[in-house]
Amino acid sequence: MSKPAYIALGSNLGDPVATLQSAFDELKTLSRRPIQQSSLWRSTPVDCPPDSPDFINATAALTPLDGETPESLLEKLQALEVQFGRQPKVVMNEPRPLDLDLIAFRDEQRQGAQLTLPHPRFQERRFVLEPLAEIAPETILPGQSVTVAELLARLEADETLTRL
């Protein structure tokens, strides 16, 4: 069986719940098999400008299409962000209608200007680990020695998450 790619989804502009539900539908078109999707979670903003609205977050696991590379999948994810109204960044971590982060792509490990795999900060973020542990608790991502559930249990972060 082919290993999945894991995607973190977030939204804090417009109707974030509807946006993530629509984004899940779009992600289905990028997968050879049915996707796994987490529940939706409300989270407090992390490292965002003051007065940023809460985020709605989730994760998905998809089976990359034949011939898909991490770079080609990242391009498709960025195109989806634009399709949902994302504008070029003015301020780091500013509010946005849709944020899609490629957390991991199969067993790939790489570090580059455009893409680092696995995502360099996923293990520090409850808003990624909590929904990821819901769909892949026993998964050990590349470069890690413990499962996603263990990473979550060890996490010390001042984030508040509520399952919707």
N, C-alpha and C positions, 0 to 999 in steps of 0.2 A: 504494500500500500504506500502511496506517495505521501511524503510528509507535507503538512500544511504550511501556509503562510498565515501569520497572525497580524491582524489589523486592529489598531485602537481608533475608536471614533469619538469625537467630541463636538459639541455645539453649545454656544451660549448667546446666539442672536436669533431673532425671529421666533419661530416655533420649534425649539430644539427637539422635542419628542417626535413631531412629524418629520423633521429633517432626518433624524437618525433612522426612523422607520423606512423612509424613502431611500436612504443611503444603503441600508441592508438589501433592499430590492436591487439596487444597482450593483452591489457587490456579488450578488448571485450570478450576474452575467459574466463575471470574471473568474468563475469557478467551474471546474469539470464535474464536481459533485455538489450535492446540497451543502450549503454553508452551515456552520455552527454559529449561533449568535447568543451572546449573553443577554441577561436582563439589562434594562436601562437603569443607570445610577445617577443620582444628583450629587454633584461634588462642589465643594468650595474652590474658588480659583486659586491656583498655585503659581507663584512668580508672575502674576498678572498686574496690569495697571490698577491703581486704586479704583474702587467702585465698579469693578468688572462684575457682571452678573454671574450667578452660579452656572456651572456647566452641566449638561447631560452627557454622560459617557457610556460607552459600551465597548465590547470587543467582538471580533468575528474571526473564525478560522475558515480559510478557503483552500481548495485544492487548485493550485495554479494550472492554467491552461497549458496544453502541450507547447513547448518552445518558449514559454514565459521565462523571463529573467527577472531578477530583483529590480533592475533598472527599468525594464518595460512595465512592470507592475507599478512601480513608483510613479512613472509618467501617467499611467491610467488613473491612479489615485489622485494625483495633482489635477488632472483634467476634471475629475468628479468634483473636487473642491471648487474649482472655477465655475463649473456648471451650477453648483448650489449657491453661487454668489460671492465666493471668497475673492477678496481684492489683494493686491500685493501688500506685504507687511509695511507698516509705517512705524509701529511700536512693537517691540518684542512681546509675544504672548497676548496681543490685544484680542478683544472679543471678535468672534468670527462665526459665520453661519455653519461652517463645517470644517473640521480638522480631521484628516486621515493620516495616521502614522503607521508605517510599515515597521512592526515590532520585530518580526523574524520571518525569514524566507527559507523554509526547509532547514538544512543544516549549515547554511551559508554564514560565514564570518568574513567581514571585510570592513575596512575603514577608508573612507574617501571624502572628498569635498562635498559631494552630492548625497552620499548614502553611507551610513554606518550600520552594520548588522552584527548582532541584534542591535536594536535601538539603544543608544548609549545611556539613557537614563530610565529605561522602563522599570528596572528593579528598585528605583527610588520613589516610584509614584503609585500611591494607593489607587488612584483613579484608573490606572492601567492594570495593576496586579489583581485587584478585587474582581473585576469582571473577567479577567483572563483566568483566574483560579476557578471561576464558575464553569468555564467550558473546557479547561485543560489543566486541572489541578496536579496531575501526576507527570506533566510534561517537564522535561529538563531542556531548556533552551540552549542553543550553542554558546559555549564559553562559560556556562554555569555548571555547578556541581550538585545543586539541589533543585528540587521541583519548584514549580510556580507556587504551589501551596506553602512550601517551606519559606520561600522568599517573602511571601505575604505575611506569614507568622512572625518573621524576624524584622519586618519593616517598622521603623520608628519614624513616623511622619505626622505632622500636624494637619491632617486633612480630615474632613468630615464627609463621609459617603452615606447615602441613603438609597436603598433599592426602591425603585418605583413600582 
